[in-house]
Amino acid sequence: MSAGEGSLRRRAYLLLEHPGTGPKLARVLDFALILLIIANVLAVALETVPRIYAAHHASFRAFDTISVAIFSVEYMLRVWASAEREPKLPPWRARLHYMRSPMALIDLGAVLPFFIGLLFTSNLQMLRILRLFRIYKLTRYSPALSVLISVIREEAGALVAAFSILTILLVFAATGAYLVEHEAQPSEFGSIPAAMWWALVTLTTVGYGDVTPITPLGKVFGGFITVLGVGMAALPAGIIASGLADHLHRRRDHLRNEFRLALEDGKIDLEEGRQIERLRRELGISRDIAHAILSEVRLRQVPRGECCCPACGHVFDSRQMVSARSGEPSQPSLQRVDDKPERR
């Protein structure tokens, strides 16, 4: 690979993957892609209105073609520039690793319905609806969505366990409802699979009311399942909420450590400030929270020099004084420097 190609690939990588640290063109391109994604989602929604689609069929088709061309070029550039992600690996292996990543699969899924539609002459309404998945491309530009995806990935084991418990409860509720209600309501509770609809809406506390127990024993059993579902249906939400809080806490700790390393020499130079700002944007932390973390780190930083009482000559431990100001219980240590001569 020539030096010119490597430099061009590096610029393309920074332009697409790190727009916050690149030139102004990178931020403009980022904003334009966000607008294009939103416009595509609105276009797909408007196409489902027969009157609007019949009047602007050609315009919708042209806009979709232009959008797919732009998204295809973007995808190919990202794959080509992804070799800069892992420079120690061969370029083909780094690109293959990127193509299997979730964001690359989302980018590919955004253009696949168009090319699949070219292979079929029939009108596939489902392929038009699948273009709505382009909204997931916004995950790349939204720190909140990326945080949620990271939390779901980290808590995948706990979520699978929670859904396994819910599945067991679903089968138990459907079986119980079948046993106590199938004779009174054979059309609604005639089999366990038929009773699963009632079990599902009851466990999730939705309760449509279209299917309800009518026997005394069925009502008692239904009340038990409803109370049980209040706690169990909220279990996945609690897992995600706990994981989200832990993930955000770890992100702030990461930024706090970067501030500590930068302040080891007592100041933050320009290059360190740029790296911290880049990290702040990648972590999705607001400027106000970053300033609060910086103030906390500076407050806990050990001051240089000694504090000496002018009256008695005692030297105070400055680290203990900082701990006392930060709210930690401690007693400042005292040391006698010298004894003043007694007055005669």
Helices and strands as residue ranges (DSSP letters): H 3-17, H 24-47, H 50-55, H 57-81, G 82-84, H 91-99, H 102-118, H 125-130, G 131-140, H 143-154, H 156-181, H 192-203, H 216-232, H 235-262, G 263-265, H 270-283, H 287-300, E 307-308, E 314-316, H 318-325, E 334-336
